[in-house]
Amino acid sequence: MVDLQALGKRIHRRRKDMSLTQVALAAAADVDRSFISKVEHGEKMPSLETLYLVAECLTIPVGSLLGEVSLHHADQTPNDPQQVALLVIWNRIKKPARLTWLRMMEAALDTEQGAEVG
């Protein structure tokens, strides 16, 4: 059985440590801000899919949210909400397609840098 109060406190603490608002976390996890608030207050249990998305947004393993793993590596994660959003998008891309996406981003950067030089 999951302790909803403890889960909510872990999500709240991690979100605050990353300087994320409930609005930013909700947008990245594709849920309403009010749902994040209810989860943080121990009033709602997110679905497994939502729990995984929240963990991705907070750049920690799901086990950390469930109290199975320590949050000791908080200093190694991005604090910028845009970096977090990019990481969430990256994690949603299936591994075989990542090389294609990397090549597209590199081409876009080359084009952008070429425009700055010229």
PyMOL commands that set and color helices and strands:
alter all, ss='L'
color gray80, all
select helices_A, chain A and resi 4-17+22-29+33-40+48-57+62-65+74-76+81-92+95-117
alter helices_A, ss='H'
color red, helices_A
deselect
rebuild
show_as cartoon
